[in-house]
Amino acid sequence: MALLSEPSTPADDAPSPDDERAKPKSFSAILHDLAHDDARERIQVADLLAAMKDRAFGALIFIFAMPNVLPTPPGTSAILGIPLLFLAAQMALGQTPWLPKLIAGRSMLRSDFAVMVAKASPWIARAERMLKPRLTTLSTPAAERLIGCFCLVLALVLAMPIPLGNMLPALALCIIAFGILERDGVWISIGVAIGIVSLFLVAGVIYAIIKSAIFVLARVFA
């Protein structure tokens, strides 16, 4: 008589260590590891570039765009827009992410970085729970080049000194960055849609500024 196989136990169905190793760490987990790495006194931009490896585009675009979603001192968008221009241009050209030493070498105390991560992690983790690989045609190399071109336009707008013109482009870049991180085409699509709306709004602001300047000049020299 054939022997009956024993029913599988929950332990049998649990993921093996190999499966766990094969699954890439989440963005929030990588930030947590860097923040609690006692071997580091300071955290450099280059450290995150190395930790994220092939997902560095999404991570760094998010980090440089995120501060501009909130009201910031004048000139902040121009400073943070320069690295975004580098990253978006490289994505559009299909290159591996790279930053000049002047930018990659910028650092902050690990304790300060840990405080920042502690504040941002709940929001990042909440976003990660909504992310999953879907519409993956938008995360192919060819699609990422097109997305890189669009991000380059948004980064150019972000770097310009336009009153209140940096928040929506920055939000669009953050959402696109999350989509790139997790190969989620839905989030990429939402980010692109917000980016298109932001470009129309910025164009309206620029038009209003130019029209006002022409009106003032006409009154002065009338």
ABEGO torsion letter per residue (X at the ends): XBBBBBBBBAAAABBBAAAAAABBBBAAAAAAAAAABAABABBBAAAAAAAAEAAAAAAAAAAAAAAAABBBBBGAAAAAAAAAAAAAAAAAAGBBBBBBAAAAABBBBAAAAAAAAAAAAAAAAAAAAABBBBGAAAABAAAAAAAAAAAAAAAAAAABBBBGAAAAAAAAAAAAAAAAAAGBAAAAAAAAAAAAAAAAAAAAAAAAAAAAAAAAAAAAAX
